[in-house]
Amino acid sequence: MTKEKKAEIIQDAVSRISRASGLYLANFSGMTVEQASNLRREFFKLEVDYVVIKNTLLKRALDEVGGYEGVSPYLVNQTGLVIAYGDPIAPARTLEKFNKDNQQKPAVKVCVIEKQVFDGARLSEIASLPSRLDLIAGIMGTLEAPAQGIVGAINAVISGIVYAIDAIEKKKAEAA
């Protein structure tokens, strides 16, 4: 491979990694072509990139982006790089499900979420985390509950006033 080609691969990796919200490094050795194709298809549905890159080139790209110092010890053997741009947890769920169906292949080496490094053994913990949208929905529901309580209390007061006025009107109508 020429120096120019290596530089091109590194720049492509830097571009992808700098936009990433989550990275997963996995050993894809031992997988059949069919398994690899199925996994790529699942990643494509999630709009997640999957690339195979030489460890030395990946290390240089990670060093250039910065903040990924804890990943270097995991750059051994064959490495496939899964890059999430939106929900950083979605690839973890896909990898965990795929592992269960395919004899623990691919073997996840490391998970990096928002530049926080987690050993691949913690994949199931990461996969069980709620997505960003779920967290936002929970927060919005929590914030909305007091407002709904206030609206309910105001409606109860207004209803009470309406019933009182209605009762007074009925008494006046009976008296007349």
ChimeraX attribute file (.defattr): number of C-alpha atoms within 10 A of each C-alpha:
attribute: neighborCount
match mode: 1-to-1
recipient: residues
	/A:1	5
	/A:2	7
	/A:3	8
	/A:4	9
	/A:5	10
	/A:6	13
	/A:7	14
	/A:8	12
	/A:9	17
	/A:10	22
	/A:11	16
	/A:12	12
	/A:13	22
	/A:14	20
	/A:15	13
	/A:16	16
	/A:17	23
	/A:18	14
	/A:19	12
	/A:20	22
	/A:21	17
	/A:22	25
	/A:23	27
	/A:24	26
	/A:25	26
	/A:26	24
	/A:27	21
	/A:28	19
	/A:29	14
	/A:30	11
	/A:31	16
	/A:32	12
	/A:33	9
	/A:34	9
	/A:35	17
	/A:36	16
	/A:37	12
	/A:38	13
	/A:39	16
	/A:40	17
	/A:41	13
	/A:42	16
	/A:43	20
	/A:44	12
	/A:45	8
	/A:46	16
	/A:47	16
	/A:48	22
	/A:49	17
	/A:50	18
	/A:51	13
	/A:52	15
	/A:53	16
	/A:54	17
	/A:55	17
	/A:56	13
	/A:57	16
	/A:58	21
	/A:59	18
	/A:60	17
	/A:61	23
	/A:62	20
	/A:63	15
	/A:64	16
	/A:65	15
	/A:66	13
	/A:67	13
	/A:68	16
	/A:69	12
	/A:70	13
	/A:71	21
	/A:72	15
	/A:73	9
	/A:74	17
	/A:75	18
	/A:76	12
	/A:77	12
	/A:78	14
	/A:79	24
	/A:80	21
	/A:81	20
	/A:82	23
	/A:83	25
	/A:84	26
	/A:85	17
	/A:86	15
	/A:87	18
	/A:88	24
	/A:89	22
	/A:90	21
	/A:91	26
	/A:92	27
	/A:93	18
	/A:94	15
	/A:95	25
	/A:96	22
	/A:97	14
	/A:98	18
	/A:99	15
	/A:100	10
	/A:101	11
	/A:102	13
	/A:103	10
	/A:104	14
	/A:105	21
	/A:106	23
	/A:107	20
	/A:108	25
	/A:109	22
	/A:110	23
	/A:111	27
	/A:112	21
	/A:113	18
	/A:114	12
	/A:115	17
	/A:116	13
	/A:117	18
	/A:118	17
	/A:119	15
	/A:120	20
	/A:121	13
	/A:122	14
	/A:123	21
	/A:124	14
	/A:125	12
	/A:126	20
	/A:127	19
	/A:128	13
	/A:129	14
	/A:130	12
	/A:131	14
	/A:132	13
	/A:133	10
	/A:134	11
	/A:135	12
	/A:136	12
	/A:137	12
	/A:138	12
	/A:139	11
	/A:140	11
	/A:141	11
	/A:142	11
	/A:143	11
	/A:144	11
	/A:145	11
	/A:146	11
	/A:147	11
	/A:148	11
	/A:149	11
	/A:150	11
	/A:151	12
	/A:152	12
	/A:153	12
	/A:154	12
	/A:155	12
	/A:156	12
	/A:157	12
	/A:158	12
	/A:159	12
	/A:160	12
	/A:161	12
	/A:162	12
	/A:163	12
	/A:164	12
	/A:165	12
	/A:166	12
	/A:167	12
	/A:168	12
	/A:169	12
	/A:170	12
	/A:171	11
	/A:172	10
	/A:173	9
	/A:174	8
	/A:175	7
	/A:176	6
